[in-house]
Amino acid sequence: MLSGKADENRIVLELNGTQNASSLNYLPNYIENVAPYFRYTGPYITNKLGMRAFSFYNFPIGVALKTPVLEAKTATAGIVNLSWTDITGATAYVLERKSSTAAPYEYLGTVPATIRTFEDKSLPNAPKIYYRVKAVSANAESLVYGYAESDFQVVLGTAAENTTLFSVYPNPVVGNEDVKVRFKKPVTGTISLLDQTGKVLKQQQVRQQQEVNITHGTLPTSIYLLHFKSGDAQHVSKLLIK
């Protein structure tokens, strides 16, 4: 072995040539004087404190699984459907996602090998989401991930703002204070609070009312959308929450 490095949950070893081994051993964290590897000087696998605290014996070396081909499709506002190809030898698939190129991937879920679809309903507030998947088994996993992206049409950039029917105050909203929506006359319909991807964060019915309060809880600073629908008529207003 020439070198080794840690890569997330993996230890990547650089070998000095082709090997035909079927198992892998690593020294215990303490070597007695009579042990066959006594006076071993490394390299050592250490934890973040620099301590030699990791060992294994006769661990089987598996053949790396192939990489799944991942596809991401936006089904409806706030939902992304993921699907991927079947990989021989896989017992499960591990999914991860992130909402920007700079952010690290976060665990999304693990599904058994009999299932090759996943519905992501808890989307972050971002115009693009990045996904990746790998196949895993008891002895091996995909050497590299399969990747896919999902683009969202930013509602605020495409929906024409029409506030002739109602006014919103305060706007901007500071903290978790309620949002008041005042209509010019009593109306019946549905009013929704959406994020920039179109995901519905809050929704309530309006029944012959001229004013309604919307409690939004604690939302991150961003521009949101208030959408009122009554029959075929739709009205939109932007809302800034600080």
Secondary structure by P-SEA (a helix, b strand, c coil): cccccccccbbbbbbcccccccbbbbbccccccccccccccccccccccccccccccccccccbbbbbbbbbbbccccbbbbbbbbbccccbbbbbbbcccccccccccccccccccccccccccccbbbbbbbcccccccccbbbbbbbbbcccccccccccccccccccccccccbbbbbcccccbbbbbbbcccccccbbbbbccccbbbbbbccccbbbbbbbbbcccbbbbbbbbcc
